[in-house]
Amino acid sequence: MSDRAGICQQLDEVAARAGRSSWEVSSAEPTPGAARAPGVVIETRRLRMRSLRDDDLTDLVALAGNWQVARWVSTMPRPFTEADGREWIVRVQRDHSTGHPRRFAIGLN
């Protein structure tokens, strides 16, 4: 079994024990005054996958500048600058706004 299939199976098992679907998918609408990004949101009890927001820039640049993170990403520029981060955030937001999300920010709920 591939790593991905194993992870999906584990999520399904955890969700079944909780009596719900493992993935709750919604189309998030921006809330006035809230720091939410429009786009697809995939949420489990523990994780939330969403579009990147402008205020993610500082964390994105810090994580991308950490070799222990960057070494697992084959196409990441080194060094990863704020300009690179802004460009990446715009690309992710554009994908989400057109209904074709391929990249997500992942956070803990």
KOLROMI-605846 format. One record per residue (C-alpha): residue number from 0; chain; x, y, z. Coordinates in steps of 0.05 Angstrom, whole numbers. Layout:
# KOLROMI-605846
<r><n>NUM</n><chain>A</chain><x>X</x><y>Y</y><z>Z</z></r>
...
# end
This chain:
# KOLROMI-605846
<r><n>0</n><chain>A</chain><x>0</x><y>0</y><z>0</z></r>
<r><n>1</n><chain>A</chain><x>27</x><y>69</y><z>-18</z></r>
<r><n>2</n><chain>A</chain><x>38</x><y>121</y><z>36</z></r>
<r><n>3</n><chain>A</chain><x>-19</x><y>162</y><z>8</z></r>
<r><n>4</n><chain>A</chain><x>-67</x><y>104</y><z>8</z></r>
<r><n>5</n><chain>A</chain><x>-46</x><y>87</y><z>80</z></r>
<r><n>6</n><chain>A</chain><x>-58</x><y>158</y><z>103</z></r>
<r><n>7</n><chain>A</chain><x>-126</x><y>160</y><z>70</z></r>
<r><n>8</n><chain>A</chain><x>-145</x><y>94</y><z>101</z></r>
<r><n>9</n><chain>A</chain><x>-124</x><y>119</y><z>170</z></r>
<r><n>10</n><chain>A</chain><x>-165</x><y>182</y><z>161</z></r>
<r><n>11</n><chain>A</chain><x>-226</x><y>141</y><z>140</z></r>
<r><n>12</n><chain>A</chain><x>-218</x><y>96</y><z>202</z></r>
<r><n>13</n><chain>A</chain><x>-212</x><y>155</y><z>249</z></r>
<r><n>14</n><chain>A</chain><x>-272</x><y>189</y><z>218</z></r>
<r><n>15</n><chain>A</chain><x>-314</x><y>125</y><z>221</z></r>
<r><n>16</n><chain>A</chain><x>-299</x><y>119</y><z>295</z></r>
<r><n>17</n><chain>A</chain><x>-323</x><y>191</y><z>303</z></r>
<r><n>18</n><chain>A</chain><x>-386</x><y>175</y><z>262</z></r>
<r><n>19</n><chain>A</chain><x>-372</x><y>223</y><z>205</z></r>
<r><n>20</n><chain>A</chain><x>-340</x><y>228</y><z>137</z></r>
<r><n>21</n><chain>A</chain><x>-264</x><y>235</y><z>137</z></r>
<r><n>22</n><chain>A</chain><x>-265</x><y>295</y><z>91</z></r>
<r><n>23</n><chain>A</chain><x>-311</x><y>354</y><z>95</z></r>
<r><n>24</n><chain>A</chain><x>-303</x><y>395</y><z>33</z></r>
<r><n>25</n><chain>A</chain><x>-333</x><y>464</y><z>25</z></r>
<r><n>26</n><chain>A</chain><x>-325</x><y>525</y><z>-18</z></r>
<r><n>27</n><chain>A</chain><x>-305</x><y>580</y><z>31</z></r>
<r><n>28</n><chain>A</chain><x>-334</x><y>648</y><z>19</z></r>
<r><n>29</n><chain>A</chain><x>-294</x><y>707</y><z>47</z></r>
<r><n>30</n><chain>A</chain><x>-324</x><y>734</y><z>110</z></r>
<r><n>31</n><chain>A</chain><x>-323</x><y>810</y><z>115</z></r>
<r><n>32</n><chain>A</chain><x>-270</x><y>831</y><z>165</z></r>
<r><n>33</n><chain>A</chain><x>-242</x><y>761</y><z>172</z></r>
<r><n>34</n><chain>A</chain><x>-174</x><y>738</y><z>148</z></r>
<r><n>35</n><chain>A</chain><x>-202</x><y>681</y><z>106</z></r>
<r><n>36</n><chain>A</chain><x>-182</x><y>665</y><z>35</z></r>
<r><n>37</n><chain>A</chain><x>-235</x><y>645</y><z>-15</z></r>
<r><n>38</n><chain>A</chain><x>-229</x><y>577</y><z>-46</z></r>
<r><n>39</n><chain>A</chain><x>-236</x><y>504</y><z>-30</z></r>
<r><n>40</n><chain>A</chain><x>-228</x><y>483</y><z>42</z></r>
<r><n>41</n><chain>A</chain><x>-217</x><y>411</y><z>61</z></r>
<r><n>42</n><chain>A</chain><x>-224</x><y>397</y><z>134</z></r>
<r><n>43</n><chain>A</chain><x>-218</x><y>338</y><z>181</z></r>
<r><n>44</n><chain>A</chain><x>-224</x><y>339</y><z>256</z></r>
<r><n>45</n><chain>A</chain><x>-150</x><y>354</y><z>262</z></r>
<r><n>46</n><chain>A</chain><x>-129</x><y>387</y><z>197</z></r>
<r><n>47</n><chain>A</chain><x>-152</x><y>444</y><z>152</z></r>
<r><n>48</n><chain>A</chain><x>-128</x><y>452</y><z>81</z></r>
<r><n>49</n><chain>A</chain><x>-143</x><y>520</y><z>50</z></r>
<r><n>50</n><chain>A</chain><x>-118</x><y>572</y><z>2</z></r>
<r><n>51</n><chain>A</chain><x>-60</x><y>615</y><z>24</z></r>
<r><n>52</n><chain>A</chain><x>-75</x><y>684</y><z>52</z></r>
<r><n>53</n><chain>A</chain><x>-33</x><y>747</y><z>46</z></r>
<r><n>54</n><chain>A</chain><x>-19</x><y>743</y><z>120</z></r>
<r><n>55</n><chain>A</chain><x>14</x><y>674</y><z>110</z></r>
<r><n>56</n><chain>A</chain><x>74</x><y>708</y><z>78</z></r>
<r><n>57</n><chain>A</chain><x>119</x><y>712</y><z>140</z></r>
<r><n>58</n><chain>A</chain><x>107</x><y>640</y><z>159</z></r>
<r><n>59</n><chain>A</chain><x>115</x><y>616</y><z>87</z></r>
<r><n>60</n><chain>A</chain><x>182</x><y>651</y><z>79</z></r>
<r><n>61</n><chain>A</chain><x>207</x><y>625</y><z>146</z></r>
<r><n>62</n><chain>A</chain><x>187</x><y>553</y><z>132</z></r>
<r><n>63</n><chain>A</chain><x>214</x><y>555</y><z>61</z></r>
<r><n>64</n><chain>A</chain><x>280</x><y>582</y><z>88</z></r>
<r><n>65</n><chain>A</chain><x>286</x><y>523</y><z>134</z></r>
<r><n>66</n><chain>A</chain><x>328</x><y>469</y><z>100</z></r>
<r><n>67</n><chain>A</chain><x>291</x><y>414</y><z>138</z></r>
<r><n>68</n><chain>A</chain><x>228</x><y>436</y><z>102</z></r>
<r><n>69</n><chain>A</chain><x>256</x><y>459</y><z>35</z></r>
<r><n>70</n><chain>A</chain><x>296</x><y>396</y><z>21</z></r>
<r><n>71</n><chain>A</chain><x>231</x><y>358</y><z>10</z></r>
<r><n>72</n><chain>A</chain><x>207</x><y>406</y><z>-44</z></r>
<r><n>73</n><chain>A</chain><x>241</x><y>396</y><z>-111</z></r>
<r><n>74</n><chain>A</chain><x>224</x><y>462</y><z>-144</z></r>
<r><n>75</n><chain>A</chain><x>233</x><y>512</y><z>-87</z></r>
<r><n>76</n><chain>A</chain><x>281</x><y>570</y><z>-102</z></r>
<r><n>77</n><chain>A</chain><x>339</x><y>576</y><z>-53</z></r>
<r><n>78</n><chain>A</chain><x>341</x><y>626</y><z>-20</z></r>
<r><n>79</n><chain>A</chain><x>265</x><y>635</y><z>-17</z></r>
<r><n>80</n><chain>A</chain><x>252</x><y>710</y><z>-13</z></r>
<r><n>81</n><chain>A</chain><x>191</x><y>751</y><z>5</z></r>
<r><n>82</n><chain>A</chain><x>181</x><y>764</y><z>-69</z></r>
<r><n>83</n><chain>A</chain><x>180</x><y>689</y><z>-81</z></r>
<r><n>84</n><chain>A</chain><x>129</x><y>681</y><z>-25</z></r>
<r><n>85</n><chain>A</chain><x>84</x><y>736</y><z>-53</z></r>
<r><n>86</n><chain>A</chain><x>87</x><y>704</y><z>-122</z></r>
<r><n>87</n><chain>A</chain><x>70</x><y>636</y><z>-94</z></r>
<r><n>88</n><chain>A</chain><x>11</x><y>663</y><z>-53</z></r>
<r><n>89</n><chain>A</chain><x>-17</x><y>698</y><z>-115</z></r>
<r><n>90</n><chain>A</chain><x>-11</x><y>634</y><z>-156</z></r>
<r><n>91</n><chain>A</chain><x>-47</x><y>593</y><z>-102</z></r>
<r><n>92</n><chain>A</chain><x>-102</x><y>645</y><z>-94</z></r>
<r><n>93</n><chain>A</chain><x>-112</x><y>648</y><z>-170</z></r>
<r><n>94</n><chain>A</chain><x>-118</x><y>571</y><z>-174</z></r>
<r><n>95</n><chain>A</chain><x>-171</x><y>572</y><z>-118</z></r>
<r><n>96</n><chain>A</chain><x>-210</x><y>631</y><z>-148</z></r>
<r><n>97</n><chain>A</chain><x>-216</x><y>596</y><z>-215</z></r>
<r><n>98</n><chain>A</chain><x>-241</x><y>532</y><z>-183</z></r>
<r><n>99</n><chain>A</chain><x>-177</x><y>492</y><z>-198</z></r>
<r><n>100</n><chain>A</chain><x>-140</x><y>488</y><z>-132</z></r>
<r><n>101</n><chain>A</chain><x>-77</x><y>446</y><z>-133</z></r>
<r><n>102</n><chain>A</chain><x>-38</x><y>476</y><z>-75</z></r>
<r><n>103</n><chain>A</chain><x>-61</x><y>486</y><z>-3</z></r>
<r><n>104</n><chain>A</chain><x>-39</x><y>514</y><z>63</z></r>
<r><n>105</n><chain>A</chain><x>-45</x><y>460</y><z>116</z></r>
<r><n>106</n><chain>A</chain><x>-59</x><y>476</y><z>189</z></r>
<r><n>107</n><chain>A</chain><x>-82</x><y>443</y><z>252</z></r>
<r><n>108</n><chain>A</chain><x>-154</x><y>454</y><z>276</z></r>
# end
